[in-house]
Amino acid sequence: MQLAAYGVAGCMAADVVAILQKGRQGLTAFRATFTGERAAEPPRRFLRITLHFHITGAVPPAAVERAIALSRQTYCSVWHSMRRDIDFITTFDIHP
């Protein structure tokens, strides 16, 4: 389950960074934090995933929202390989 968490966090993080860099945004640092809630009984699958992106630089919030949406809806193959009934939340903060 840790590898699944690393997979989805890494996939989305790579997408978001690439999209922001291609958009020539002022990204200077990036970190992603994963929190997951699992079912109590086997199979102890993820019920809820929260990914929080910590962004440093002169990046407009709209650009981050767009990058996250593109990753989630189109590019992240790991997320698209998971069950659709997982409650998946993405948040971010920007530090200049």
C-alpha positions in Angstrom: 0.0 0.0 0.0 2.9 2.3 0.6 4.1 1.7 -2.9 0.6 2.5 -4.3 0.7 5.7 -2.3 4.2 6.6 -3.6 3.0 5.8 -7.1 0.0 8.1 -7.2 1.8 10.9 -5.4 4.8 10.6 -7.6 2.8 10.4 -10.8 0.7 13.5 -10.0 3.7 15.4 -8.7 5.7 14.8 -11.8 2.8 15.8 -14.0 2.1 19.0 -12.0 5.8 20.1 -12.0 6.1 19.3 -15.8 2.9 21.3 -16.6 4.0 24.3 -14.5 7.5 24.2 -16.0 6.1 24.0 -19.6 3.9 27.0 -18.7 7.1 28.9 -17.6 5.7 29.5 -14.2 8.1 30.6 -11.5 8.3 27.3 -9.6 11.4 27.1 -7.4 10.5 24.2 -5.1 7.8 21.5 -4.9 6.8 18.9 -2.3 3.8 16.6 -2.1 2.2 15.1 1.0 0.1 12.0 0.9 -2.6 11.0 3.4 -4.7 8.0 3.0 -7.6 6.3 4.8 -8.0 2.6 4.4 -10.8 0.2 5.0 -10.9 -1.5 8.4 -11.5 -5.0 6.9 -9.7 -6.9 4.2 -9.1 -6.0 1.5 -7.8 -2.9 3.3 -8.0 -0.7 0.2 -7.8 3.0 0.1 -11.2 4.7 0.8 -9.9 8.2 0.8 -6.7 9.8 -0.6 -5.6 13.4 0.1 -2.7 14.9 -1.9 -1.4 18.2 -0.7 1.1 20.1 -2.9 3.5 22.5 -1.3 4.6 25.0 -4.0 7.3 27.6 -3.7 7.7 30.4 -6.2 5.8 33.0 -8.1 3.1 30.6 -9.4 -0.5 31.8 -9.8 -3.1 29.7 -8.1 -5.0 29.3 -11.4 -2.0 27.7 -13.0 -1.7 25.2 -10.1 -5.4 24.4 -10.3 -5.1 23.8 -14.0 -2.0 21.6 -13.6 -3.7 19.5 -11.0 -6.8 19.1 -13.1 -4.9 18.1 -16.2 -2.9 15.5 -14.2 -6.0 14.1 -12.5 -8.3 14.1 -15.6 -5.8 13.2 -18.3 -2.2 12.4 -17.5 -1.7 10.4 -14.3 -1.9 6.8 -15.3 -1.5 5.6 -11.7 -4.6 7.5 -10.6 -6.5 6.2 -13.7 -5.5 2.6 -12.6 -7.2 2.9 -9.2 -10.9 2.4 -8.3 -13.2 5.3 -9.2 -15.0 5.1 -5.9 -12.0 6.4 -3.9 -12.6 9.8 -2.4 -9.7 11.7 -3.9 -8.9 15.2 -2.6 -6.2 17.5 -3.9 -5.1 20.7 -2.1 -2.2 23.1 -2.4 -0.5 26.0 -0.9 1.9 28.5 -2.5 4.8 30.2 -0.7 6.4 33.0 -2.6 
